[in-house]
Amino acid sequence: MDENGKSTLETVLKWIVLVILAVVAMKIVFSVFAIAFVVGGVLLTRVLPLVVLVWLVFKALEWWKSRNGATPADNS
């Protein structure tokens, strides 16, 4: 018996359960970080260049229309 009235076996089992729960919690946290890393990588390498390209095309069209003198009907 311990000084608290608990046996050594009870204390060891409690620590084993706590360690197992900590490992499960760490696996969940790391899997969430991995998913976020993959999604961020896809967004940076696939989606962002497409968005920038479309934005540049729209800016070029705006510049081209303003340079060629857009009519008032084009602004509506």
mmCIF file of the N, C-alpha and C atoms, coordinates in Angstrom:
data_MODEL
# 
_entry.id   MODEL 
# 
loop_
_atom_site.group_PDB 
_atom_site.id 
_atom_site.type_symbol 
_atom_site.label_atom_id 
_atom_site.label_alt_id 
_atom_site.label_comp_id 
_atom_site.label_asym_id 
_atom_site.label_entity_id 
_atom_site.label_seq_id 
_atom_site.pdbx_PDB_ins_code 
_atom_site.Cartn_x 
_atom_site.Cartn_y 
_atom_site.Cartn_z 
_atom_site.occupancy 
_atom_site.B_iso_or_equiv 
_atom_site.pdbx_formal_charge 
_atom_site.auth_seq_id 
_atom_site.auth_comp_id 
_atom_site.auth_asym_id 
_atom_site.auth_atom_id 
_atom_site.pdbx_PDB_model_num 
ATOM 1   N N  . MET A 1 1  ? 0.837   -1.193 0.000   1.00 0.00 ? 1  MET A N  1 
ATOM 2   C CA . MET A 1 1  ? 0.000   0.000  0.000   1.00 0.00 ? 1  MET A CA 1 
ATOM 3   C C  . MET A 1 1  ? 0.879   1.253  0.000   1.00 0.00 ? 1  MET A C  1 
ATOM 4   N N  . ASP A 1 2  ? 0.412   2.251  -0.753  1.00 0.00 ? 2  ASP A N  1 
ATOM 5   C CA . ASP A 1 2  ? 1.052   3.561  -0.762  1.00 0.00 ? 2  ASP A CA 1 
ATOM 6   C C  . ASP A 1 2  ? 0.660   4.333  0.483   1.00 0.00 ? 2  ASP A C  1 
ATOM 7   N N  . GLU A 1 3  ? 1.219   5.534  0.579   1.00 0.00 ? 3  GLU A N  1 
ATOM 8   C CA . GLU A 1 3  ? 0.835   6.397  1.699   1.00 0.00 ? 3  GLU A CA 1 
ATOM 9   C C  . GLU A 1 3  ? -0.587  6.913  1.536   1.00 0.00 ? 3  GLU A C  1 
ATOM 10  N N  . ASN A 1 4  ? -1.120  6.902  0.294   1.00 0.00 ? 4  ASN A N  1 
ATOM 11  C CA . ASN A 1 4  ? -2.477  7.372  0.046   1.00 0.00 ? 4  ASN A CA 1 
ATOM 12  C C  . ASN A 1 4  ? -3.506  6.242  0.112   1.00 0.00 ? 4  ASN A C  1 
ATOM 13  N N  . GLY A 1 5  ? -3.070  5.045  0.405   1.00 0.00 ? 5  GLY A N  1 
ATOM 14  C CA . GLY A 1 5  ? -3.987  3.927  0.469   1.00 0.00 ? 5  GLY A CA 1 
ATOM 15  C C  . GLY A 1 5  ? -4.191  3.232  -0.862  1.00 0.00 ? 5  GLY A C  1 
ATOM 16  N N  . LYS A 1 6  ? -3.389  3.543  -1.879  1.00 0.00 ? 6  LYS A N  1 
ATOM 17  C CA . LYS A 1 6  ? -3.509  2.919  -3.194  1.00 0.00 ? 6  LYS A CA 1 
ATOM 18  C C  . LYS A 1 6  ? -2.384  1.909  -3.361  1.00 0.00 ? 6  LYS A C  1 
ATOM 19  N N  . SER A 1 7  ? -2.676  0.849  -4.045  1.00 0.00 ? 7  SER A N  1 
ATOM 20  C CA . SER A 1 7  ? -1.653  -0.157 -4.289  1.00 0.00 ? 7  SER A CA 1 
ATOM 21  C C  . SER A 1 7  ? -0.758  0.286  -5.444  1.00 0.00 ? 7  SER A C  1 
ATOM 22  N N  . THR A 1 8  ? 0.395   -0.321 -5.541  1.00 0.00 ? 8  THR A N  1 
ATOM 23  C CA . THR A 1 8  ? 1.333   0.003  -6.609  1.00 0.00 ? 8  THR A CA 1 
ATOM 24  C C  . THR A 1 8  ? 0.742   -0.396 -7.957  1.00 0.00 ? 8  THR A C  1 
ATOM 25  N N  . LEU A 1 9  ? 0.034   -1.505 -8.000  1.00 0.00 ? 9  LEU A N  1 
ATOM 26  C CA . LEU A 1 9  ? -0.592  -1.943 -9.240  1.00 0.00 ? 9  LEU A CA 1 
ATOM 27  C C  . LEU A 1 9  ? -1.602  -0.919 -9.746  1.00 0.00 ? 9  LEU A C  1 
ATOM 28  N N  . GLU A 1 10 ? -2.380  -0.349 -8.847  1.00 0.00 ? 10 GLU A N  1 
ATOM 29  C CA . GLU A 1 10 ? -3.367  0.667  -9.228  1.00 0.00 ? 10 GLU A CA 1 
ATOM 30  C C  . GLU A 1 10 ? -2.677  1.909  -9.794  1.00 0.00 ? 10 GLU A C  1 
ATOM 31  N N  . THR A 1 11 ? -1.590  2.310  -9.190  1.00 0.00 ? 11 THR A N  1 
ATOM 32  C CA . THR A 1 11 ? -0.847  3.469  -9.667  1.00 0.00 ? 11 THR A CA 1 
ATOM 33  C C  . THR A 1 11 ? -0.235  3.203  -11.041 1.00 0.00 ? 11 THR A C  1 
ATOM 34  N N  . VAL A 1 12 ? 0.333   2.034  -11.230 1.00 0.00 ? 12 VAL A N  1 
ATOM 35  C CA . VAL A 1 12 ? 0.937   1.682  -12.511 1.00 0.00 ? 12 VAL A CA 1 
ATOM 36  C C  . VAL A 1 12 ? -0.131  1.633  -13.597 1.00 0.00 ? 12 VAL A C  1 
ATOM 37  N N  . LEU A 1 13 ? -1.264  1.039  -13.322 1.00 0.00 ? 13 LEU A N  1 
ATOM 38  C CA . LEU A 1 13 ? -2.345  0.968  -14.309 1.00 0.00 ? 13 LEU A CA 1 
ATOM 39  C C  . LEU A 1 13 ? -2.862  2.357  -14.666 1.00 0.00 ? 13 LEU A C  1 
ATOM 40  N N  . LYS A 1 14 ? -2.941  3.222  -13.674 1.00 0.00 ? 14 LYS A N  1 
ATOM 41  C CA . LYS A 1 14 ? -3.387  4.589  -13.931 1.00 0.00 ? 14 LYS A CA 1 
ATOM 42  C C  . LYS A 1 14 ? -2.414  5.298  -14.862 1.00 0.00 ? 14 LYS A C  1 
ATOM 43  N N  . TRP A 1 15 ? -1.114  5.149  -14.648 1.00 0.00 ? 15 TRP A N  1 
ATOM 44  C CA . TRP A 1 15 ? -0.130  5.790  -15.503 1.00 0.00 ? 15 TRP A CA 1 
ATOM 45  C C  . TRP A 1 15 ? -0.124  5.198  -16.906 1.00 0.00 ? 15 TRP A C  1 
ATOM 46  N N  . ILE A 1 16 ? -0.351  3.889  -17.023 1.00 0.00 ? 16 ILE A N  1 
ATOM 47  C CA . ILE A 1 16 ? -0.425  3.268  -18.344 1.00 0.00 ? 16 ILE A CA 1 
ATOM 48  C C  . ILE A 1 16 ? -1.600  3.836  -19.131 1.00 0.00 ? 16 ILE A C  1 
ATOM 49  N N  . VAL A 1 17 ? -2.740  3.981  -18.486 1.00 0.00 ? 17 VAL A N  1 
ATOM 50  C CA . VAL A 1 17 ? -3.919  4.542  -19.153 1.00 0.00 ? 17 VAL A CA 1 
ATOM 51  C C  . VAL A 1 17 ? -3.659  5.995  -19.555 1.00 0.00 ? 17 VAL A C  1 
ATOM 52  N N  . LEU A 1 18 ? -3.025  6.764  -18.689 1.00 0.00 ? 18 LEU A N  1 
ATOM 53  C CA . LEU A 1 18 ? -2.716  8.158  -19.013 1.00 0.00 ? 18 LEU A CA 1 
ATOM 54  C C  . LEU A 1 18 ? -1.755  8.270  -20.191 1.00 0.00 ? 18 LEU A C  1 
ATOM 55  N N  . VAL A 1 19 ? -0.775  7.409  -20.254 1.00 0.00 ? 19 VAL A N  1 
ATOM 56  C CA . VAL A 1 19 ? 0.182   7.427  -21.356 1.00 0.00 ? 19 VAL A CA 1 
ATOM 57  C C  . VAL A 1 19 ? -0.520  7.057  -22.665 1.00 0.00 ? 19 VAL A C  1 
ATOM 58  N N  . ILE A 1 20 ? -1.386  6.051  -22.625 1.00 0.00 ? 20 ILE A N  1 
ATOM 59  C CA . ILE A 1 20 ? -2.129  5.660  -23.825 1.00 0.00 ? 20 ILE A CA 1 
ATOM 60  C C  . ILE A 1 20 ? -3.014  6.812  -24.295 1.00 0.00 ? 20 ILE A C  1 
ATOM 61  N N  . LEU A 1 21 ? -3.704  7.471  -23.385 1.00 0.00 ? 21 LEU A N  1 
ATOM 62  C CA . LEU A 1 21 ? -4.546  8.611  -23.754 1.00 0.00 ? 21 LEU A CA 1 
ATOM 63  C C  . LEU A 1 21 ? -3.713  9.766  -24.319 1.00 0.00 ? 21 LEU A C  1 
ATOM 64  N N  . ALA A 1 22 ? -2.535  9.992  -23.765 1.00 0.00 ? 22 ALA A N  1 
ATOM 65  C CA . ALA A 1 22 ? -1.664  11.055 -24.271 1.00 0.00 ? 22 ALA A CA 1 
ATOM 66  C C  . ALA A 1 22 ? -1.186  10.726 -25.681 1.00 0.00 ? 22 ALA A C  1 
ATOM 67  N N  . VAL A 1 23 ? -0.847  9.476  -25.947 1.00 0.00 ? 23 VAL A N  1 
ATOM 68  C CA . VAL A 1 23 ? -0.400  9.080  -27.287 1.00 0.00 ? 23 VAL A CA 1 
ATOM 69  C C  . VAL A 1 23 ? -1.536  9.238  -28.294 1.00 0.00 ? 23 VAL A C  1 
ATOM 70  N N  . VAL A 1 24 ? -2.745  8.845  -27.925 1.00 0.00 ? 24 VAL A N  1 
ATOM 71  C CA . VAL A 1 24 ? -3.900  9.001  -28.812 1.00 0.00 ? 24 VAL A CA 1 
ATOM 72  C C  . VAL A 1 24 ? -4.149  10.480 -29.096 1.00 0.00 ? 24 VAL A C  1 
ATOM 73  N N  . ALA A 1 25 ? -4.073  11.316 -28.072 1.00 0.00 ? 25 ALA A N  1 
ATOM 74  C CA . ALA A 1 25 ? -4.281  12.749 -28.260 1.00 0.00 ? 25 ALA A CA 1 
ATOM 75  C C  . ALA A 1 25 ? -3.217  13.343 -29.186 1.00 0.00 ? 25 ALA A C  1 
ATOM 76  N N  . MET A 1 26 ? -1.966  12.922 -29.026 1.00 0.00 ? 26 MET A N  1 
ATOM 77  C CA . MET A 1 26 ? -0.901  13.428 -29.888 1.00 0.00 ? 26 MET A CA 1 
ATOM 78  C C  . MET A 1 26 ? -1.092  12.964 -31.324 1.00 0.00 ? 26 MET A C  1 
ATOM 79  N N  . LYS A 1 27 ? -1.573  11.745 -31.533 1.00 0.00 ? 27 LYS A N  1 
ATOM 80  C CA . LYS A 1 27 ? -1.836  11.268 -32.891 1.00 0.00 ? 27 LYS A CA 1 
ATOM 81  C C  . LYS A 1 27 ? -2.920  12.105 -33.548 1.00 0.00 ? 27 LYS A C  1 
ATOM 82  N N  . ILE A 1 28 ? -3.955  12.438 -32.800 1.00 0.00 ? 28 ILE A N  1 
ATOM 83  C CA . ILE A 1 28 ? -5.043  13.256 -33.347 1.00 0.00 ? 28 ILE A CA 1 
ATOM 84  C C  . ILE A 1 28 ? -4.521  14.645 -33.723 1.00 0.00 ? 28 ILE A C  1 
ATOM 85  N N  . VAL A 1 29 ? -3.747  15.255 -32.841 1.00 0.00 ? 29 VAL A N  1 
ATOM 86  C CA . VAL A 1 29 ? -3.214  16.594 -33.102 1.00 0.00 ? 29 VAL A CA 1 
ATOM 87  C C  . VAL A 1 29 ? -2.291  16.582 -34.318 1.00 0.00 ? 29 VAL A C  1 
ATOM 88  N N  . PHE A 1 30 ? -1.413  15.582 -34.408 1.00 0.00 ? 30 PHE A N  1 
ATOM 89  C CA . PHE A 1 30 ? -0.499  15.520 -35.543 1.00 0.00 ? 30 PHE A CA 1 
ATOM 90  C C  . PHE A 1 30 ? -1.236  15.235 -36.847 1.00 0.00 ? 30 PHE A C  1 
ATOM 91  N N  . SER A 1 31 ? -2.311  14.449 -36.790 1.00 0.00 ? 31 SER A N  1 
ATOM 92  C CA . SER A 1 31 ? -3.060  14.206 -38.022 1.00 0.00 ? 31 SER A CA 1 
ATOM 93  C C  . SER A 1 31 ? -3.779  15.473 -38.484 1.00 0.00 ? 31 SER A C  1 
ATOM 94  N N  . VAL A 1 32 ? -4.267  16.276 -37.549 1.00 0.00 ? 32 VAL A N  1 
ATOM 95  C CA . VAL A 1 32 ? -4.895  17.553 -37.920 1.00 0.00 ? 32 VAL A CA 1 
ATOM 96  C C  . VAL A 1 32 ? -3.860  18.484 -38.549 1.00 0.00 ? 32 VAL A C  1 
ATOM 97  N N  . PHE A 1 33 ? -2.661  18.542 -37.976 1.00 0.00 ? 33 PHE A N  1 
ATOM 98  C CA . PHE A 1 33 ? -1.601  19.360 -38.554 1.00 0.00 ? 33 PHE A CA 1 
ATOM 99  C C  . PHE A 1 33 ? -1.202  18.853 -39.938 1.00 0.00 ? 33 PHE A C  1 
ATOM 100 N N  . ALA A 1 34 ? -1.172  17.544 -40.131 1.00 0.00 ? 34 ALA A N  1 
ATOM 101 C CA . ALA A 1 34 ? -0.813  16.983 -41.431 1.00 0.00 ? 34 ALA A CA 1 
ATOM 102 C C  . ALA A 1 34 ? -1.860  17.342 -42.480 1.00 0.00 ? 34 ALA A C  1 
ATOM 103 N N  . ILE A 1 35 ? -3.123  17.252 -42.116 1.00 0.00 ? 35 ILE A N  1 
ATOM 104 C CA . ILE A 1 35 ? -4.194  17.613 -43.047 1.00 0.00 ? 35 ILE A CA 1 
ATOM 105 C C  . ILE A 1 35 ? -4.101  19.096 -43.401 1.00 0.00 ? 35 ILE A C  1 
ATOM 106 N N  . ALA A 1 36 ? -3.855  19.940 -42.410 1.00 0.00 ? 36 ALA A N  1 
ATOM 107 C CA . ALA A 1 36 ? -3.724  21.374 -42.667 1.00 0.00 ? 36 ALA A CA 1 
ATOM 108 C C  . ALA A 1 36 ? -2.515  21.651 -43.566 1.00 0.00 ? 36 ALA A C  1 
ATOM 109 N N  . PHE A 1 37 ? -1.429  20.933 -43.364 1.00 0.00 ? 37 PHE A N  1 
ATOM 110 C CA . PHE A 1 37 ? -0.232  21.116 -44.190 1.00 0.00 ? 37 PHE A CA 1 
ATOM 111 C C  . PHE A 1 37 ? -0.510  20.726 -45.637 1.00 0.00 ? 37 PHE A C  1 
ATOM 112 N N  . VAL A 1 38 ? -1.207  19.610 -45.840 1.00 0.00 ? 38 VAL A N  1 
ATOM 113 C CA . VAL A 1 38 ? -1.515  19.153 -47.193 1.00 0.00 ? 38 VAL A CA 1 
ATOM 114 C C  . VAL A 1 38 ? -2.464  20.126 -47.884 1.00 0.00 ? 38 VAL A C  1 
ATOM 115 N N  . VAL A 1 39 ? -3.497  20.558 -47.173 1.00 0.00 ? 39 VAL A N  1 
ATOM 116 C CA . VAL A 1 39 ? -4.454  21.503 -47.763 1.00 0.00 ? 39 VAL A CA 1 
ATOM 117 C C  . VAL A 1 39 ? -3.757  22.819 -48.087 1.00 0.00 ? 39 VAL A C  1 
ATOM 118 N N  . GLY A 1 40 ? -2.918  23.301 -47.201 1.00 0.00 ? 40 GLY A N  1 
ATOM 119 C CA . GLY A 1 40 ? -2.170  24.532 -47.464 1.00 0.00 ? 40 GLY A CA 1 
ATOM 120 C C  . GLY A 1 40 ? -1.238  24.387 -48.646 1.00 0.00 ? 40 GLY A C  1 
ATOM 121 N N  . GLY A 1 41 ? -0.588  23.240 -48.766 1.00 0.00 ? 41 GLY A N  1 
ATOM 122 C CA . GLY A 1 41 ? 0.290   23.008 -49.903 1.00 0.00 ? 41 GLY A CA 1 
ATOM 123 C C  . GLY A 1 41 ? -0.473  22.989 -51.213 1.00 0.00 ? 41 GLY A C  1 
ATOM 124 N N  . VAL A 1 42 ? -1.629  22.357 -51.211 1.00 0.00 ? 42 VAL A N  1 
ATOM 125 C CA . VAL A 1 42 ? -2.442  22.321 -52.431 1.00 0.00 ? 42 VAL A CA 1 
ATOM 126 C C  . VAL A 1 42 ? -2.901  23.725 -52.791 1.00 0.00 ? 42 VAL A C  1 
ATOM 127 N N  . LEU A 1 43 ? -3.335  24.488 -51.788 1.00 0.00 ? 43 LEU A N  1 
ATOM 128 C CA . LEU A 1 43 ? -3.791  25.849 -52.071 1.00 0.00 ? 43 LEU A CA 1 
ATOM 129 C C  . LEU A 1 43 ? -2.659  26.711 -52.614 1.00 0.00 ? 43 LEU A C  1 
ATOM 130 N N  . LEU A 1 44 ? -1.474  26.570 -52.057 1.00 0.00 ? 44 LEU A N  1 
ATOM 131 C CA . LEU A 1 44 ? -0.354  27.398 -52.508 1.00 0.00 ? 44 LEU A CA 1 
ATOM 132 C C  . LEU A 1 44 ? 0.167   27.000 -53.879 1.00 0.00 ? 44 LEU A C  1 
ATOM 133 N N  . THR A 1 45 ? 0.127   25.714 -54.203 1.00 0.00 ? 45 THR A N  1 
ATOM 134 C CA . THR A 1 45 ? 0.744   25.273 -55.450 1.00 0.00 ? 45 THR A CA 1 
ATOM 135 C C  . THR A 1 45 ? -0.244  25.126 -56.598 1.00 0.00 ? 45 THR A C  1 
ATOM 136 N N  . ARG A 1 46 ? -1.510  24.930 -56.306 1.00 0.00 ? 46 ARG A N  1 
ATOM 137 C CA . ARG A 1 46 ? -2.483  24.707 -57.382 1.00 0.00 ? 46 ARG A CA 1 
ATOM 138 C C  . ARG A 1 46 ? -3.456  25.872 -57.536 1.00 0.00 ? 46 ARG A C  1 
ATOM 139 N N  . VAL A 1 47 ? -4.011  26.342 -56.443 1.00 0.00 ? 47 VAL A N  1 
ATOM 140 C CA . VAL A 1 47 ? -5.093  27.328 -56.501 1.00 0.00 ? 47 VAL A CA 1 
ATOM 141 C C  . VAL A 1 47 ? -4.542  28.750 -56.603 1.00 0.00 ? 47 VAL A C  1 
ATOM 142 N N  . LEU A 1 48 ? -3.550  29.081 -55.809 1.00 0.00 ? 48 LEU A N  1 
ATOM 143 C CA . LEU A 1 48 ? -3.030  30.448 -55.794 1.00 0.00 ? 48 LEU A CA 1 
ATOM 144 C C  . LEU A 1 48 ? -2.495  30.909 -57.148 1.00 0.00 ? 48 LEU A C  1 
ATOM 145 N N  . PRO A 1 49 ? -1.710  30.116 -57.865 1.00 0.00 ? 49 PRO A N  1 
ATOM 146 C CA . PRO A 1 49 ? -1.266  30.581 -59.188 1.00 0.00 ? 49 PRO A CA 1 
ATOM 147 C C  . PRO A 1 49 ? -2.428  30.831 -60.146 1.00 0.00 ? 49 PRO A C  1 
ATOM 148 N N  . LEU A 1 50 ? -3.459  30.004 -60.076 1.00 0.00 ? 50 LEU A N  1 
ATOM 149 C CA . LEU A 1 50 ? -4.627  30.205 -60.932 1.00 0.00 ? 50 LEU A CA 1 
ATOM 150 C C  . LEU A 1 50 ? -5.347  31.504 -60.583 1.00 0.00 ? 50 LEU A C  1 
ATOM 151 N N  . VAL A 1 51 ? -5.495  31.773 -59.295 1.00 0.00 ? 51 VAL A N  1 
ATOM 152 C CA . VAL A 1 51 ? -6.148  33.009 -58.858 1.00 0.00 ? 51 VAL A CA 1 
ATOM 153 C C  . VAL A 1 51 ? -5.338  34.226 -59.310 1.00 0.00 ? 51 VAL A C  1 
ATOM 154 N N  . VAL A 1 52 ? -4.028  34.171 -59.159 1.00 0.00 ? 52 VAL A N  1 
ATOM 155 C CA . VAL A 1 52 ? -3.179  35.289 -59.577 1.00 0.00 ? 52 VAL A CA 1 
ATOM 156 C C  . VAL A 1 52 ? -3.253  35.483 -61.083 1.00 0.00 ? 52 VAL A C  1 
ATOM 157 N N  . LEU A 1 53 ? -3.267  34.397 -61.830 1.00 0.00 ? 53 LEU A N  1 
ATOM 158 C CA . LEU A 1 53 ? -3.354  34.498 -63.281 1.00 0.00 ? 53 LEU A CA 1 
ATOM 159 C C  . LEU A 1 53 ? -4.666  35.144 -63.724 1.00 0.00 ? 53 LEU A C  1 
ATOM 160 N N  . VAL A 1 54 ? -5.776  34.720 -63.144 1.00 0.00 ? 54 VAL A N  1 
ATOM 161 C CA . VAL A 1 54 ? -7.075  35.305 -63.486 1.00 0.00 ? 54 VAL A CA 1 
ATOM 162 C C  . VAL A 1 54 ? -7.114  36.778 -63.099 1.00 0.00 ? 54 VAL A C  1 
ATOM 163 N N  . TRP A 1 55 ? -6.568  37.116 -61.936 1.00 0.00 ? 55 TRP A N  1 
ATOM 164 C CA . TRP A 1 55 ? -6.538  38.509 -61.494 1.00 0.00 ? 55 TRP A CA 1 
ATOM 165 C C  . TRP A 1 55 ? -5.724  39.362 -62.466 1.00 0.00 ? 55 TRP A C  1 
ATOM 166 N N  . LEU A 1 56 ? -4.580  38.832 -62.909 1.00 0.00 ? 56 LEU A N  1 
ATOM 167 C CA . LEU A 1 56 ? -3.755  39.583 -63.869 1.00 0.00 ? 56 LEU A CA 1 
ATOM 168 C C  . LEU A 1 56 ? -4.475  39.777 -65.199 1.00 0.00 ? 56 LEU A C  1 
ATOM 169 N N  . VAL A 1 57 ? -5.226  38.774 -65.641 1.00 0.00 ? 57 VAL A N  1 
ATOM 170 C CA . VAL A 1 57 ? -5.986  38.911 -66.892 1.00 0.00 ? 57 VAL A CA 1 
ATOM 171 C C  . VAL A 1 57 ? -7.030  40.005 -66.748 1.00 0.00 ? 57 VAL A C  1 
ATOM 172 N N  . PHE A 1 58 ? -7.755  40.030 -65.627 1.00 0.00 ? 58 PHE A N  1 
ATOM 173 C CA . PHE A 1 58 ? -8.757  41.080 -65.411 1.00 0.00 ? 58 PHE A CA 1 
ATOM 174 C C  . PHE A 1 58 ? -8.112  42.458 -65.342 1.00 0.00 ? 58 PHE A C  1 
ATOM 175 N N  . LYS A 1 59 ? -6.983  42.577 -64.681 1.00 0.00 ? 59 LYS A N  1 
ATOM 176 C CA . LYS A 1 59 ? -6.289  43.867 -64.618 1.00 0.00 ? 59 LYS A CA 1 
ATOM 177 C C  . LYS A 1 59 ? -5.814  44.301 -66.003 1.00 0.00 ? 59 LYS A C  1 
ATOM 178 N N  . ALA A 1 60 ? -5.336  43.354 -66.800 1.00 0.00 ? 60 ALA A N  1 
ATOM 179 C CA . ALA A 1 60 ? -4.898  43.692 -68.152 1.00 0.00 ? 60 ALA A CA 1 
ATOM 180 C C  . ALA A 1 60 ? -6.084  44.147 -68.998 1.00 0.00 ? 60 ALA A C  1 
ATOM 181 N N  . LEU A 1 61 ? -7.228  43.491 -68.841 1.00 0.00 ? 61 LEU A N  1 
ATOM 182 C CA . LEU A 1 61 ? -8.421  43.913 -69.576 1.00 0.00 ? 61 LEU A CA 1 
ATOM 183 C C  . LEU A 1 61 ? -8.877  45.304 -69.155 1.00 0.00 ? 61 LEU A C  1 
ATOM 184 N N  . GLU A 1 62 ? -8.847  45.580 -67.857 1.00 0.00 ? 62 GLU A N  1 
ATOM 185 C CA . GLU A 1 62 ? -9.214  46.921 -67.378 1.00 0.00 ? 62 GLU A CA 1 
ATOM 186 C C  . GLU A 1 62 ? -8.260  47.963 -67.955 1.00 0.00 ? 62 GLU A C  1 
ATOM 187 N N  . TRP A 1 63 ? -6.973  47.678 -67.944 1.00 0.00 ? 63 TRP A N  1 
ATOM 188 C CA . TRP A 1 63 ? -5.996  48.617 -68.471 1.00 0.00 ? 63 TRP A CA 1 
ATOM 189 C C  . TRP A 1 63 ? -6.211  48.826 -69.962 1.00 0.00 ? 63 TRP A C  1 
ATOM 190 N N  . TRP A 1 64 ? -6.468  47.730 -70.699 1.00 0.00 ? 64 TRP A N  1 
ATOM 191 C CA . TRP A 1 64 ? -6.664  47.823 -72.134 1.00 0.00 ? 64 TRP A CA 1 
ATOM 192 C C  . TRP A 1 64 ? -7.917  48.624 -72.482 1.00 0.00 ? 64 TRP A C  1 
ATOM 193 N N  . LYS A 1 65 ? -9.005  48.421 -71.705 1.00 0.00 ? 65 LYS A N  1 
ATOM 194 C CA . LYS A 1 65 ? -10.238 49.176 -71.958 1.00 0.00 ? 65 LYS A CA 1 
ATOM 195 C C  . LYS A 1 65 ? -10.039 50.659 -71.656 1.00 0.00 ? 65 LYS A C  1 
ATOM 196 N N  . SER A 1 66 ? -9.357  50.982 -70.590 1.00 0.00 ? 66 SER A N  1 
ATOM 197 C CA . SER A 1 66 ? -9.148  52.387 -70.247 1.00 0.00 ? 66 SER A CA 1 
ATOM 198 C C  . SER A 1 66 ? -8.218  53.063 -71.255 1.00 0.00 ? 66 SER A C  1 
ATOM 199 N N  . ARG A 1 67 ? -7.310  52.345 -71.826 1.00 0.00 ? 67 ARG A N  1 
ATOM 200 C CA . ARG A 1 67 ? -6.376  52.906 -72.794 1.00 0.00 ? 67 ARG A CA 1 
ATOM 201 C C  . ARG A 1 67 ? -7.058  53.142 -74.138 1.00 0.00 ? 67 ARG A C  1 
ATOM 202 N N  . ASN A 1 68 ? -7.984  52.273 -74.501 1.00 0.00 ? 68 ASN A N  1 
ATOM 203 C CA . ASN A 1 68 ? -8.671  52.401 -75.785 1.00 0.00 ? 68 ASN A CA 1 
ATOM 204 C C  . ASN A 1 68 ? -9.922  53.269 -75.697 1.00 0.00 ? 68 ASN A C  1 
ATOM 205 N N  . GLY A 1 69 ? -10.189 53.839 -74.565 1.00 0.00 ? 69 GLY A N  1 
ATOM 206 C CA . GLY A 1 69 ? -11.328 54.729 -74.416 1.00 0.00 ? 69 GLY A CA 1 
ATOM 207 C C  . GLY A 1 69 ? -12.645 53.996 -74.371 1.00 0.00 ? 69 GLY A C  1 
ATOM 208 N N  . ALA A 1 70 ? -13.001 53.528 -73.210 1.00 0.00 ? 70 ALA A N  1 
ATOM 209 C CA . ALA A 1 70 ? -14.262 52.800 -73.057 1.00 0.00 ? 70 ALA A CA 1 
ATOM 210 C C  . ALA A 1 70 ? -15.433 53.743 -73.211 1.00 0.00 ? 70 ALA A C  1 
ATOM 211 N N  . THR A 1 71 ? -16.509 53.226 -73.762 1.00 0.00 ? 71 THR A N  1 
ATOM 212 C CA . THR A 1 71 ? -17.713 54.017 -73.903 1.00 0.00 ? 71 THR A CA 1 
ATOM 213 C C  . THR A 1 71 ? -18.493 54.001 -72.609 1.00 0.00 ? 71 THR A C  1 
ATOM 214 N N  . PRO A 1 72 ? -19.400 54.967 -72.379 1.00 0.00 ? 72 PRO A N  1 
ATOM 215 C CA . PRO A 1 72 ? -20.200 54.945 -71.137 1.00 0.00 ? 72 PRO A CA 1 
ATOM 216 C C  . PRO A 1 72 ? -21.045 53.698 -70.983 1.00 0.00 ? 72 PRO A C  1 
ATOM 217 N N  . ALA A 1 73 ? -21.415 53.041 -72.100 1.00 0.00 ? 73 ALA A N  1 
ATOM 218 C CA . ALA A 1 73 ? -22.213 51.825 -72.007 1.00 0.00 ? 73 ALA A CA 1 
ATOM 219 C C  . ALA A 1 73 ? -21.400 50.673 -71.418 1.00 0.00 ? 73 ALA A C  1 
ATOM 220 N N  . ASP A 1 74 ? -20.083 50.700 -71.551 1.00 0.00 ? 74 ASP A N  1 
ATOM 221 C CA . ASP A 1 74 ? -19.245 49.642 -71.004 1.00 0.00 ? 74 ASP A CA 1 
ATOM 222 C C  . ASP A 1 74 ? -19.161 49.689 -69.480 1.00 0.00 ? 74 ASP A C  1 
ATOM 223 N N  . ASN A 1 75 ? -19.401 50.824 -68.896 1.00 0.00 ? 75 ASN A N  1 
ATOM 224 C CA . ASN A 1 75 ? -19.257 50.992 -67.450 1.00 0.00 ? 75 ASN A CA 1 
ATOM 225 C C  . ASN A 1 75 ? -20.493 50.552 -66.672 1.00 0.00 ? 75 ASN A C  1 
ATOM 226 N N  . SER A 1 76 ? -21.601 50.276 -67.338 1.00 0.00 ? 76 SER A N  1 
ATOM 227 C CA . SER A 1 76 ? -22.811 49.888 -66.613 1.00 0.00 ? 76 SER A CA 1 
ATOM 228 C C  . SER A 1 76 ? -22.854 48.427 -66.306 1.00 0.00 ? 76 SER A C  1 
# 
